[in-house]
Amino acid sequence: MGSNSLFLRDYEAAMPTYTDASSRFHHAAAVTIFAALLTRYRYRAVLEGGVPARWTNLWTVIVSGSGTRKSTAVRMAEEILMRVDKSLLAPSDGSPEGFLSHLSNRHRAMENNASTFFVSSEFSMMLMQFQRNYSAMLKPLLMDLYDVPPIFKRKLQKYECEIPQPRVSILGAIATEMVPSLTDQFDWLGGFFGRCMLVTGNPNPRMKFGKTPPNDVYEKHADALHECLKAWRKQQRKLGSHTNRPYFNYSNAALKVAGKLPDPPDEPVLSNVLSRASVHLMKIAAVEQVDEDPYAKVIGPAATQRALDFVMQWWKGIPEIVDSCFSRSRQDFEGDRLPKRLSKYIEKSPGGIVTYAQAMLNCALDSRKMSDAVRSLQEAGLAEMVSAEDLATAAVGTGLHLRFTGKKRE
């Protein structure tokens, strides 16, 4: 890690002293709020190479098992954002028309300020919102805005909105076991999750009891971030006019580092999810460079290497998430994934045993789907139903239980 960091390194080192959340979660959240703040027009860090040129908006979703403090990492980062610019936060619930009105109002309040940020420590709620009738078109709308079109026009009930360069950032957290039940093939093949970084990680095993960070800790990190942003803005105003600043570009040495990023695999779903890895890399490298040296004129190799390390961690975690949502051939999105999800849940339970009711609740299955999934596992010889009386221990509860009988994964 670079020694000249103004915000990221200190934040990533400090927050794990208050919670056992993975340091990767803290870094992902911090990079995402930093990137979102750079989408404000006065701090604009527009990157060379995209068509149109790329802004630093990131869609980051922390995906991990229940109890891994992923939501805690999101809320901690949100505390910093609230102290730097709380106006950036988007309404948490609403219709596509209400969201566009919000963006339009931000643009009118301060010209070219059409940037906003969805922060959701329970991203499952946002995915459920997409399924409601009044919000059904919000997801495709967000996808239209991801690449920051030069101008976005839409006819609303009361007026026609015209928003130049709308910038939308997302930071959320969701339990791994909730992802399959709240996504479908269109999310993966249609591109919504192809625009997201799905960050995985494990808790810090050294911490047993967390503590609440005092207010002055948040203030300290918010001040560091704000000072970094001000220095960046000052330098950019020197390099170009307020409205026509130069694009932020890679140095030749940074391009060599970026060239180490592998090509996505041929497998269709993985290819789609990983297809924007180079875009994520470019955006994160820009944030890392501003943090390392806000007076830098180009993105250097050290910042790009840190971004590459982070992107590769994201890359390595994707197959397991995809496997939890798809069948062996990844063609069946219902009939095979539910038994697979249930099987993984039973296997990871203490002793490979869990009550029927507990499995049904925690895997988010209704009675019919639960019955079908159990029957599939029984037929495959992966699980069996047993009563509490048949089990050797009485500490597992009463009623029917499911016991894993397949081969343990290495």
C-alpha positions, 0 to 999 in steps of 0.5 A, a space after each residue: 500500500 502507498 505511504 502517501 495516502 490522505 484517506 483510504 489507507 488510514 480509514 482501512 486500517 482504523 475501522 477494523 479496530 471497531 468491528 470484525 468486518 473484513 478490511 476488504 469491505 471497508 476498502 470497497 466502501 471507502 473507495 466507492 464513497 470517494 468515487 461518488 464524491 468525485 462525480 460532483 461537477 466541481 470535483 469532476 474526475 473524468 477519465 480518458 478512454 471511454 465513449 463517452 468519457 468515464 466518470 468515477 461512479 461505481 456500483 459496489 455490493 458487498 456479498 457475504 454470509 449473515 453476521 459478517 458485518 458487511 452492513 456495518 462496513 457500509 454504515 461506517 462509510 456512510 457516516 463519512 459521506 454524511 459529514 462530507 456531503 449528505 446532499 449526494 444521497 438519493 431517496 431510498 424508496 420511490 418510483 422511477 419518476 420520483 428518482 428522475 425528479 430528484 436528479 433534475 432538481 439537483 441539476 437545477 439547484 446547481 448547474 451540472 450537479 446531476 450526481 447522486 448516490 444510493 447507499 443501502 446497508 440492506 441491498 436486499 430491500 433495494 432488489 425487492 423494491 425493483 420487483 414492485 409495480 411502481 418501481 419495476 422500471 427503476 432497474 432498467 433506468 439505472 442501467 441506462 444511466 450507468 455509463 453517464 449519457 451526455 444528456 438524458 431525456 424522459 417525458 414525465 407526468 408534469 414535465 419533460 426532464 432533460 438531465 445532462 450527464 446524470 451520474 449514479 453511484 451505488 453502495 450496498 450489502 446483501 447476505 449471500 443466501 439472499 442473492 439467488 431468491 432476489 435475482 433472475 437471469 436478466 440481472 446476470 445476462 441482461 447486465 445489471 450485475 455486470 455493472 456491479 462489483 460484488 465484493 466478498 470477504 471473511 470476518 477478522 477472526 482476531 476480533 471477538 467484540 466490536 465497539 462503537 467508533 467515537 464521533 471524532 474518529 469519523 470527523 478525522 477521516 471525513 476531514 482527511 477526505 475533504 482536504 484531499 478533495 479540495 486539493 484535487 479541485 485546486 489542482 484541476 482548476 490550475 490545469 484547465 478552466 472550471 468547465 473544461 478540465 483535462 481528462 484524467 489519463 493513465 501514464 504509460 507505466 500505469 497502462 503496463 500494470 493495467 495490461 496484467 488484467 486477464 481476459 474474461 472467461 468464455 463461459 457466458 455468465 462469468 464473461 458478462 459479469 466480468 466484462 467491465 473489469 477494466 472499467 472498474 479498474 480504471 475508475 478505482 485507479 483514479 480514486 487511488 491516485 487522487 488519494 495518493 497525490 491529489 496534485 498528480 496530473 496522470 494516474 501512476 503505476 502504484 495506484 493502478 497496482 492497488 486497483 488491480 489487486 482489489 479488482 482481482 480479489 473481486 474477480 476471484 469471488 465471482 464464480 462462487 456467487 454465480 454458482 449459488 444462483 445458477 445450475 450446473 449448466 447455468 441454463 435453469 434459473 429455478 429448478 436446480 438452483 434452489 436445491 443447490 442453495 439449500 444443500 449449501 446451507 445444510 452443509 455449512 450448518 453445525 454438524 451438517 444438521 438444521 431444522 426444517 423450519 430454520 432452513 426454509 426461513 433462512 433460504 427464503 423458500 415457500 412451502 412448495 419450493 422447500 418441499 421440491 428442493 428437499 425431494 431433489 436432494 433426497 433423490 440425489 443422496 445429498 440430504 435426508 430428513 430425520 426427526 429430533 428423536 433420531 439424532 444423537 444430540 438434543 441441542 438441535 431443537 425439535 421437529 423435523 431436521 435435515 442432515 447433509 449426507 453428501 461429500 463435503 467440499 474441500 
